[in-house]
Amino acid sequence: MRYVLILLTIIYLLAILGPMVAIVLQIQPDSLKDAHRYDTIVQALTLTLKTSLVVTFAALILGLPIALCMARVEFRGRALLDMLVDVPIALPPVVTGFGLMLLWGRRGLLGHYFDAWGYHIPFTTLACMISQFVVASPYFVRIAQSGLSAVPKDLEDVARSLGASPLRVWLTVTLPMASTAILAGLVTCWARAIGEFGATVIFAGNFPGRTQTMPLAVFLTLQYDIPGAVLLATVMIVFALVGFAVAQMLLRRFNRPHMQITAGERAI
């Protein structure tokens, strides 16, 4: 049985890592000498970092209260809210981008008001961030909610019995104990925002320096420059590996056992 599990694990790893290995092995030394390709990489990577970090911060500010509400507040319609949060995850990103265009476009439900005021959202950097937020933030909400739900209510009750206000209980007991899940949710949200393609290309377009993130740069370069596309894809792979390595170190640090022991003490 042990060898069967090892064999299945190897097959699984080959299936998920094989495409990345194939990309890296296709790098041509000559492609590293083209300065234009480096300009494209720097431009797309800078925009991707900027938009994904803004989106991740927005997901934390707007998504954490929703996750806390779903985990700790009893109300009618909670099951409906739980389902609605998952809808963007189930929808194809292209459909999401089309919906964003119908909502925020110049003749959209809300976009025509902004157009009358002289603000045009589609095909801008803001449109890129909106696309990333709609697609990526539900991952943060779902993971954070699971972590918050796992915090023992007994510890919160003890803190309240000792005089801590509900806000202080959340800040000093609930959130610290769920910090690992919250951090994992942020990393997942950030990674999903970096890799977003479908909604962005529909709603924001593919304009270098304005809306062309790394996935869109790979797609465009693939049409006329295969070695350049390989180089761009390799940069994305390396960047993702470094990002997740850093995230894993942070997760291990936040997952130290003494945090759970001292969380209740800070609320007293």
N, C-alpha and C positions, 0 to 999 in steps of 0.2 A: 504493500500500500504506500509505503514511504517513497519508493522509487516512482510510482505512478504519479504521486503529487509533485515530485521534483520535475518529472517529464512535462506534466501539464503546466507547471510554472514556467519552465523554459520556453514552451510553445507560446504561452501568453506573452512573455517578455519579447520574444521575437516578433510577435504580431504587432505589439504597440510601439516597440523601439526600432523595428526594422525600417520604417520610412525615414526616421531621423538619421539613422546610420547611412542609409542610401544617399541622403542629401549631402552629408558631410564628406562621403567618399567621392562625390562628384565635383568637389572643388578643384578648379584648374589654377595652377600657379600664375598663369598670365592674367587671370581675372583680378588678382590682388594688386596689379600694377596700374589699374585704371582709376585715375583720380576722380572722374565723374561718378563712378559707382560709390566712392566713399562720400561724396557730397550728397548723393541720394540717401545713403544709409544714415548719415548724421541728421539730415533734415527730417526724414521719416521717424527715426528713433527719438529725436527730441520732441517732436509733436506727440508721438505715442506715449512717451513718459509723462509729458505735461497733462494730456487729457486723461490718461488712466489714473494718475494720482489725484487729480481733481475729482474724478468720478468716484474713486474709492473713499475720499474724504466726505463727499456728499452722501454716499451710501451709509457711512457711519453716522452722520448727523441725522439723516432722515430715516434710515432703516432701523437703527438701534431702538428708538422708542416704539416702533411697530413690533419689533421682535419681543421687547419687554411686555408690551400689551398682550400679545398673543400667548406669551408664556405665563403671565401672572394675573391677568385681569379676566374675570368671568363676565361675559355679556352675551346677549342674544346676537346671533349672526357671526359668532366667532368662527364657526366651521366654514361659513361663506368667505370670510376674510382669509382664512387659511388656504382656501382653494384659489382665490383671486391672486394671491401672492405668487402662486406657482404657474399661473397662466403664461407669463412671458417666457418661462423656461420651456414650456411645451410648444410654443409657437415657433415656426421657422423664422429666423432673423429677417429674411426678405419680407415676410408678411408684416413683421413689426415695423420695418422701415417704411413700407407702403402705408401702414396706419399712421405713422408719424408724419408722413407727407400730407395725408388727408387731414390731420389734426393741426399741424403747424405751418403748412404750406400757405402760399399767398392767398389762396381761396379756401383754406381749411377752416375747420370749425372755430378755432381760436386764432389761426395765423392771419386771417383777413383783418382782424383788429390791429395786430402788430404791423401789418402792411400799411394800414391807413395812417399809423403813427410814424411810418418811415423805418420800421425795423423788419428786416428780412432774415428769418432764421435758417431756412434750408440752404445747404451748400456753404455753410460757414463752420468755423471751428466749434461754435456753440452747438450746432446740429450734430457734429461728431460726438461731442460729450453727451448730449441727450441720448443719442443712439446707444452709446456704451452704457449709460446709466440704466436705461430701461432693460437692456439685455442682461447686465451683470449684477445689478443690485439685489435682485431676488435671491441669488445664491448666498449673499451675505445675510439677508434676513432669515433665510431658512436655517443656515448653520448656526447663527447666533441664537435663534429661538430654541434650537435643540439644546444648546449649551445652557441657556438660562433656565430651561425647563428641568434640566438635570440637577440644578442647585437644590439641596435639601431645604424644604420649607421650614423644617424644625429650627434650623439655625437662624432663619429670618425671624421666626416667632420669638426665639430667645432674645435676639437683639431688640425687638419691639418691647418685650416685657421688661427690659432693662432701661427703657426710656428713649430709645432711638426712634426718630421720626421715620415715616415711610421713605422719604427721599434719602435720608442718611443710610437706611438699611440697604437700599438699592446701590448707593455709591460705595459703601464700605463692606458689604457682604456679598450681594448678588453679583454685581459686575466683576469684582476681583476674582470670585470663584469661577465665573464663566469666561474669564479673560482668554483662556486658551482657545475656546470655541470662537470667541469674538475675533481674535487674531487670525485664526484659521479661515474664518469667513471673509475677513478683509483681504487675505492673500488670495483666496479663491476668486473674490470679486475683482481684484486687481488683475489677476491672470486672465480672467474672462474678458475684461475690458481691453486688455492688450491684444487679445486674439480676435476681437470682434470684427466681422467683415460684412455680413449680409445687410444688416440694418444701416450700417454706415454708408455703404456704397449707394444705397437707394436714397437715403435721406440727406446725406452730406456730400455725396459725390467723391471724386478721386482727384483732388486738386493739390499738387505738390506745395508743401509749405503751409497749407490751409486745412486740408482735410485728409491728406494722404498719410495714413498711419502705415506701420510696417506691413501688415497683411495686404493692404491695398497696393503698396509699393511692390510687393512680391508678385501679386496678380498682374499688375501692369507690366512690370519688367519681363515677366514670363512670356509676354506676347512677342517680344522682339530680341531678348537678350537672355538666353538660358543660363550662361555662366554667371551673369549678374544676378539673376533670380536665385541661383544656388547660393551665392554669397550672401544675399539678403536673408534668405531662409536660415542659413547657418548662424548668422548674427542673432536672429530671433531665438534659435535653439540655445545658443550659448547664454544669451541674456536670460532666458527662462530658467536654465539650470542654475545660474548664479543667484537669481532671485529666489528660487525655491530653496536653495542651500541656506541662504541668509534667513529665510522664513523658518526653516527647520530649526536653526540655532535659536531663533527668538522663541519658537514654540517650546523648545526644551527648557529654556530659561523661565518662561512663564508657567511651566508645568511642574515646578518644584513643589514637593509635598508641603513645605512649611507655609506656603501661601494659604492653603486650606485651613491650617491650624490657626493662623493669626488673623484670618478674615473676620471672625466673630469678635476678636479682641478689639479691633479697630472701631467697631460700631459702639462699644461701651463708653 
